[in-house]
């Protein structure tokens, strides 16, 4: 057991750099819940406020690059994160700010979820920002976690089956020098994900769960991976544990909202303060 300067238990930490979801199922809110449920202390730097619920995004109000830099300085100079998850970053200036600060503080265990389109279909990343994302952030990442549409954009390929997932993941990994977790779904290997790392692929077969409420699944998976990297797990084990966690979130069958609702991030939480 590690103890700090006051003799108090030291917990591993993870930082989420992402947008806020006012309905609580995705973004910063999902990340904090996920990190907490996975046993690490959650830190945050908010890139944007969104007016969002289970049916869609109706507004986005970006943080300024200067204020995002202040948030990152505040975190890194006081509670240095053991891992970092990067989610929704909608503009080139914000991406450049993040890359600059991560280099400045020599950040480790960076997980990039290249959020380009919301589950509802709403566009979350400006076209001009994609080049900055791929040029500056992906080469810094330990792993990038695209879904099928995002993997198609990053690889320039069309993906219709498992072979296409392997080709795209290999392309992205070689192009940007990072591991790639190509997530199934979008009618391609619905519950199976492919990790491409160091020139070879490993499939993670997931349980197919009949739950239409999948708001925030990408945010949750990437945050769970970052949490497990923070705790010292190797990448493949971090992915395996993250997939098991998200299966539990979905299996809890939480049903909130009028659209694609959120999952139950705290399905395993027990104790006198949460019992009915």
N, C-alpha and C positions, 0 to 999 in steps of 0.2 A: 504494500500500500504506500503510495507516494504522499508525502505531506509537504505543505508549503511553509512559508516563513513563520506562520503563526501556529504551526502544528496541525493545520486543518487539511483534510483530504483534498488532493488535487484531482480534478476531473479533466478528462480529455475534452478538447474544444473543437468546434467546427463553425466556420463562417459561411453564411449564405449571402450572396450578392445577387439580388433579384428584385422583382417588382412585387408590390403589395396587391393582394386579391381581397377586395372588400367582403366577399362572401366566404372567405376563410378556407376554401378547399384546395387552392393552388398557391403558387408563389411563396412569398416570405412566410405566410401563415402555415402553409403545408410543410415548409422546410423546418420551421421551428418545432412543430409538433413531431415531425419525423425524427429529428435529431434528439429531441428529448426522449422519445420512446425508444431510441437506440442507444441511450446511455451516455450521450455526450452533452456538453453545455453549448447551447446555440447562441451564436453571435450574428448580427445582421448589418448589412449596408443596403439601403433601399435605393433602387435605380429609378423607380417610377411608382406613382399611385395609379391604380386603375379603378374605374367604376365598373364592376364586374360581378356577375352572378352565374348561376348554373346554365343560363340560357345564352350568355354572350357578354362581350365587352362593349360598353357604351361610351367609354372615355378613358384617355390616358394622359396623365400629367407628369412629365418627366422631371426628375431631379436634375439640378444643374451639375455640370462636371465639377465645379468648384466645391459644391456641397458634398457630392459623392466622395471626392478626395478627402474632405474633412472627416467623413464617417470612417473611411478606411484608415486614415492616420490615427484616429481615436482608438480603433480596435487594435491595430498592429503594435502601437506603442505601449499598450497596457496589457491586454490579454492576447498573446500571440496565438493564432489559430493553428491547430494540428492538421487541419484539412480545410479545403475551401470548395464550395459548390457555387457555380456561376449559372444563373438562370436567365430570366428575361432582361435583356439589355437592348433597348430599341434604337439607339443612335450611335453613329461613329464616334462622336466626341466622348460619350460615356465609356465605350469599349476601350478607346485609347487611354482614358483615365485609369481604368481598371488594370490594363496591361502595364502601364507605367508604375503604378503602386505595387503590383505583385512583383515586378522586377526589383523595385526599390527595397522591398522587405524580404526578398528571396523566399517567396511563399512556396510551400510544399503541398503535395497531394491535392492537385487542382483537378476538379471534376467539372467539365463544361457540358451543360445541357443546352444545346443550340436552339433555344426557343424561337421559332419562326412563325408558327401558327398555333393558336389555341385549340383545345379539343372541340370547341364549338365551331371552329373554322375561321375565327377572326384573326386577321393578320397582326402580328406583334413585333415584327422586325422590319425596319426600313430597308429597301433594296440596297441603298448606298452603304449600309452598315455591314452587309454580308462579307464584302471584301476585307474590311478591317477585322471582322471577327475571325476569318480564316487566316489572315496574314499575321495577326498579333496574338490572339488568344489560344487558338488551337495548338500551335507549336509549344505552348507553355503547359498544356494539359497533360496529366497522367492518363486520363481517359476522357473521351467525348461520347455522349450518349444520344445519338440522333434516332428519331423514329423513321419510318419508311420515307415519308415525303421529305424530311430534312436530309436523310442520307442520299436521296436522289439529287437534291440541290448541291450537296457538298461533293458528290462524286461525279455529277454530270451524267449519271446512268439512270435507266428505267429499271425498277425492281418489281418483279412479278412472282418470284419464288425464292426458295432457300439458296439456290445457286447465285441468283442475283444479289442477295444479301451478302454472301461471301465475297463476291467480286467488288461490291461497293465498299464494304468494310475494309478490304485489303487496299483498295485505291485510296481511301481517306487516310488510313494509317500510314501508308508509304508517302503520301503527299504532304502530310503535316507532322509526321514523326511522333504520333501519339497512339495509344491503344484506342480501340473503337468498340463500343457496345452498340451494335445495331439492333434496335428493338423491333420485335415482331408487332403484328397488329395491322390495321388497314387492309384486312383480308389476306395478309401474307404471314403465315406461321403465327397465328394470333397470340399464342402464349409462349412462344420460343424466341429467345434472344441469342445473338451471336457475339461473342467477345473475340476480337482480332487483336492479338498482342504478340510482338516479337516475331512476326512472320508466319504465325499459324492461328487457326481459329478453334474456338471451343464453344460448343452449343450448351445453352442452359435451357432445359425443357421445363416449362411452367405448367401449372395446373390451369386448365381453362375453366374460368368461373363465370357462370351466367349472371352477371351483374351489370346492368346498363349504367350504373353510377361510377364513372371513371374519371371524373374531374380531378385533375392534379396528379395523375399517375406518373407522368414524366418527372415532375418536380419531386415527388415522393421517392421514386427509385433513385434518382441522382443524389438526393440528400442522404438516403440510407447508405449508398455506396461511400459517400464522403465520410459519414459517421464511422463506418467500419474501417476505412483507411486511417482515420484519426486514431482509432483504437489499436492500430498496428497490424491489422489483417492484410495479407497479400491481396492483390487486385482480384484474382479469380474467386477467392473466398469472400471478399467484400461483396462481389456481385451476387454470389450464391446466397449469402445471408440477406442481401437487399431484396432479392426476388422472393425469398421465403416470407419476409416481412410484408411485402406488398400483397402477397397472396392472402395473408392473414387480414390485412386491411379490407380487401375486397370481400373475403368470405364472411366478414361481420355483417354484410348486407345492410349497411346504413342507407336510409332513404330520405334525403332532404332536398328540397327545391323542386322547381317545375321542369328543369332540364336534366342534363347529365350531372347528377349530384356528386358530392364529395364522398370520400371513403372514411372509414373509422380509423384514424391514425393511432388512436389510443386503445385499440381493441384488447391489448394485453394488460392494460393498467388495472391494478387491483389495490385495494386499501380502504380504510375507513372513510376517506374523504371523497371517494368516487362511488361508493356503494349506494344503491337506492335505499 
